[in-house]
């Protein structure tokens, strides 16, 4: 028990207390600066002049000091020097700062009944002691089932911890120091806490995922964000700024005309509605890859000047069933609010394939999406003011309900450009490139039959790269020619090791192709011959195909027979020059081409008298898969024997024609082969001069 006799005599002046021992022998006293908060809190009828004890004074001072302040008590000489002012100091990492910073203080009395006895406390006793401030620190075990406590009087005890989720909050609110026993990184306590929190987080995550998959409200206060599955991912432009207009699109004049009418309808609707015309609800752009379907859509957006939505059909399909249909609804709701507007769906075959023709059941995500798309384009409520542009290179797999008038009223074919179209495309893609004066777009166009706009853009880019690699200031015709060969056959193998014997064999092989092709009537002229290895080929012979034949797709029987003879010219030249025992496998691709042409002539084109005008054999495979898997034979074994016999006769006839030409003009074959060995590359004009000098004549069957 603390003594009631005062340990100090004190005097109070303003906000300062002078403390001195009770005996007059001591000449020194101490002075404390009283915080203003204590002065405000003391009762009006209380003075600090006669404090009963130092403990009472310390209790009054300590109750008002914040954890960020400590008091320093210094001894002073009152008669001579003015007492120093006590300053607030920075916090020090000491558990009980007052016991070290105050001198001449009596110990604070402890009520022993507030702290349980023994080294093993009950959990309820532990909580009561914590709430009364009798526990200074706790140390949890690794598994979180027990803890060791340290009381304010220094005693230690052990407590068995139940599953109480509020324990950590209680300890923290009562300023108890918490630690975990050293070991396996203290996963015991964290596992204990994690077991309490994980179920809540799991249920909350599933709830959010369910709401988002159902297209819950986005934006502020909703469930928007990157997991907002039900929302459309289309890109919207109120004032389209694609940087592309119809003047930037070349080689697709007919498609531009069809789409210009749609743009004009949006700009001048009165001109059409006065005659009773209605704006088309949809335009489907159909064509091979690289012909400029997406480029045309961007041009429409730039020309029309109305709100424009663009998206890919694959964005509608997700893991969760119903998300695609929800995104289609969301897209058209946005579009209707901005009408009149244009919606562009790229690669629509990703969701628009024929229903019921795929693998699996008929209630999959893709079919739900196309059903919603059909309803939005032309359903019960109608869809006025929204024009849908779509692009695909597989119109054969699209659902018939999607292609009918009322949904896609127009099918615009964007085909490969012709000669004049390729010239204009080359001019567009040559902008900003330094071209030499010898570059002739007309000749380049004739050497690139079947090239699309993307192919021609790649050609000019490859030519520019080659010119830069060769440290040239301009792009000449040689760079364009080399770039063309690189695209068709692959890059040159400059470091390939080629012996003289192999070089000679390749030269005669390519000379045989060129010789037979040049002397066959109504066949394509030779453009270039090369024995430089490219890709998998040891040499190449380039022919310039007829533009009219390519565009029409009509091939005569004589042309196909000549094509087979030209393909066999390389093997025939090897046999004639090197003998049957020294031929190589270099003609393997030629044999595949000959066999394919001969079988098509018999089975599909009706060029066999024994089979007649009958197409036998059908294409197999699942159209939903987008490919022809195999050829299905729908004829008997007897008919199959006849087909095989006819194919063999056509091939043997082509072989005899090629052999007759080579043996007749063997001198020209030798000259051409020697020229190839010397120069490695011979162009068409130099090749034709050999025929003029040798007075060669066309083959007559």
Secondary structure as GFF3:
##gff-version 3
##sequence-region A 1 701
A	DSSP	beta_strand	8	13	.	.	.	ID=ss1
A	DSSP	beta_strand	16	21	.	.	.	ID=ss2
A	DSSP	beta_strand	29	33	.	.	.	ID=ss3
A	DSSP	alpha_helix	36	41	.	.	.	ID=ss4
A	DSSP	alpha_helix	54	62	.	.	.	ID=ss5
A	DSSP	beta_strand	75	76	.	.	.	ID=ss6
A	DSSP	alpha_helix	97	101	.	.	.	ID=ss7
A	DSSP	three_ten_helix	112	114	.	.	.	ID=ss8
A	DSSP	beta_strand	120	121	.	.	.	ID=ss9
A	DSSP	alpha_helix	123	131	.	.	.	ID=ss10
A	DSSP	beta_strand	135	140	.	.	.	ID=ss11
A	DSSP	beta_strand	146	151	.	.	.	ID=ss12
A	DSSP	beta_strand	156	160	.	.	.	ID=ss13
A	DSSP	alpha_helix	167	173	.	.	.	ID=ss14
A	DSSP	beta_strand	177	180	.	.	.	ID=ss15
A	DSSP	alpha_helix	187	213	.	.	.	ID=ss16
A	DSSP	beta_strand	235	237	.	.	.	ID=ss17
A	DSSP	three_ten_helix	246	248	.	.	.	ID=ss18
A	DSSP	alpha_helix	253	267	.	.	.	ID=ss19
A	DSSP	alpha_helix	269	273	.	.	.	ID=ss20
A	DSSP	beta_strand	282	286	.	.	.	ID=ss21
A	DSSP	alpha_helix	293	304	.	.	.	ID=ss22
A	DSSP	beta_strand	307	312	.	.	.	ID=ss23
A	DSSP	three_ten_helix	313	316	.	.	.	ID=ss24
A	DSSP	alpha_helix	323	337	.	.	.	ID=ss25
A	DSSP	beta_strand	341	346	.	.	.	ID=ss26
A	DSSP	three_ten_helix	348	350	.	.	.	ID=ss27
A	DSSP	alpha_helix	365	377	.	.	.	ID=ss28
A	DSSP	beta_strand	386	392	.	.	.	ID=ss29
A	DSSP	three_ten_helix	395	397	.	.	.	ID=ss30
A	DSSP	alpha_helix	400	403	.	.	.	ID=ss31
A	DSSP	beta_strand	410	413	.	.	.	ID=ss32
A	DSSP	alpha_helix	419	429	.	.	.	ID=ss33
A	DSSP	alpha_helix	441	446	.	.	.	ID=ss34
A	DSSP	alpha_helix	453	469	.	.	.	ID=ss35
A	DSSP	alpha_helix	477	489	.	.	.	ID=ss36
A	DSSP	alpha_helix	500	519	.	.	.	ID=ss37
A	DSSP	beta_strand	525	530	.	.	.	ID=ss38
A	DSSP	beta_strand	540	544	.	.	.	ID=ss39
A	DSSP	alpha_helix	547	552	.	.	.	ID=ss40
A	DSSP	alpha_helix	557	578	.	.	.	ID=ss41
A	DSSP	three_ten_helix	580	582	.	.	.	ID=ss42
A	DSSP	three_ten_helix	585	587	.	.	.	ID=ss43
A	DSSP	alpha_helix	588	603	.	.	.	ID=ss44
A	DSSP	beta_strand	618	619	.	.	.	ID=ss45
A	DSSP	three_ten_helix	623	625	.	.	.	ID=ss46
A	DSSP	beta_strand	631	632	.	.	.	ID=ss47
A	DSSP	alpha_helix	637	664	.	.	.	ID=ss48
A	DSSP	alpha_helix	666	679	.	.	.	ID=ss49
A	DSSP	beta_strand	681	683	.	.	.	ID=ss50
A	DSSP	alpha_helix	684	694	.	.	.	ID=ss51
###
